[in-house]
Amino acid sequence: MTSYPHYPKRKVTLLDGVWDMIYLGDQCDLSKLKPSDYSPAERTIIPGCFDTRPDLAGKRGTALYRTGFSLCPNRAGELRFHGLGLWCRIYVDGEALYEGAFPYSGFSVTVPPAADEKRQLDVLIDNRFDFDRVPLQEQYFDFYAYGGIYRSVELRELPAKPISRLQVIPRDPAAGKISLRLMPGYKTEEKKLQACISINGGAAEEIDLTREGDLFTAEFRISNPELWSPESPRLYTITLETEEDAVTERFGLRSVKAEKGQVFLNDEPVKLLGFCRHEAHPQFGPALPLDQIHQDLLILKDLGSNFIRGSHYPQDPRFLDLCDEMGFLIWEESIGWGQREKSFTNPEFHKQQVEQTRLMVRNSINHPSIIMWGFLNEGASNEEYARPLYTDLFKTIREEDRSRPATYASMFPYEDLYWDQADIISINKYPGWYSERDETRPLEEVPSELDNYIKEVKKRGLADKPVLISEMGAGAFYSWRDPHHAHWSEEYQADFLDQLTREITSRSEYCGISLWQYCDCRTYDNRNALHRPRGFNNKGIVDEYRRPKLAYGRVRENFRKSKA
Ligand code: ADA
């Protein structure tokens, strides 16, 4: 089964499975490369990354992937890529149809009709760093930049007048009121659109949608509405059918607000307790098997978390579907990591940031689990040169969706310039770990820093905005125990996270925390690895194989106590 949306009137084929592949090395001139010059003969598995395979581990270069598919003769199709990186060019029957570098973003490519049913798909993937070609993901990021088709690929047949998506925005959830926004997948001048809708597969009702810009919109009311919440994650499906096409989307009835220094879910204040999570595993990179995604969520539930920050890129839709079902609250963010002047002053970077952030909101808008949007993790929010992009990204998100708060993780709590634009103030800081003071165990920095951030927010007259610790953490090597409780020992991390989670759960001035981080994950393979022993970011509460460290029990107890 594919993730939502579903298209019940179309033939949809999941192309995941065994593909052919050839690794072309690290010297390819992409402008000259022709897939027809190669006969990929190696078998490989999609979703998958070539650079996690034992024979190609750590390679940076170009790989050509090939598979066949069937499409009804003389009918157009749509290839849906849920996530790949770093750069790709997509060919059908030898014709280049798309080229781009939007790591972790879901996007579609239209396949033109042909007389033959049998078609050939070639995907060229390149994972070499090159700011001009791949401005969104760079070598200095503290997470490994994998190469591959790391999420599912779907083929959808297209009718003449396809429906692209149906956005469902809860307006007054308790009264069952929703706004519908249909995105047609074809050009039209029509002012009205007639359709039938059914809720949860029940009786169909006729509805008239009215043209608004590029969309068709309508208001609708669900009878006997039941709210979505972490305790009771009630989901609805809606199927909208036109003469030619139908789409089934899944949604939940819930409201989110950020005001009076708190986050409200269904008008009740909620304390957000959880972790930042990378899609990562030593064997699979970000191409996680569904079972692993589910097990991660079971572990996070066991830890007493209700909140996950999807760091630092748009999330796998299968993960978001499970979060909807299991009642997690999610921060989804577009890809970004510590960008400075070179990026902010580059027009192509600016354009692609806006484009991928818009894509993220459009792709994920119906997930009730997503309660906030984010972007530009630890960007230069202390610099004036960053103002145009911060402003444009807030604008982009609000153009697409006003039903959720927008935020960004700032590493500059004393110099930030854009907090006034954010709905939630989110702070990434590492007192007690990256300590500037010369102490053996700088744990006592934590409470005083937490006091200072709040003082700063109040001083700036922003006390109405909720304050979230979007990252704080300490590293530990799994199974390294030490009576001295030295840095990197499981004991030091346990002391640190115990103190931090007790502080956050007892302070009403903080709306929550996403601890850095859920699991250890692979990062640098260059000299930066000197700060990242093993080439891993070791701040996980579980290691890369999800084995719990000592801190697990302490955090679990504190999170659970807070919710009791
Ligand atoms: C930053 C960053 C994380 C990670 C973390 C760390 O805050 O946002 O991705 O690199 O620091 O481990 O230092």
Boltz pocket constraint, residues with backbone or C-beta under 6 A from the ligand:
constraints:
  - pocket:
      binder: B
      contacts: [[A, 142], [A, 312], [A, 377], [A, 378], [A, 428], [A, 429], [A, 471], [A, 516], [A, 537], [A, 539]]
      max_distance: 6.0
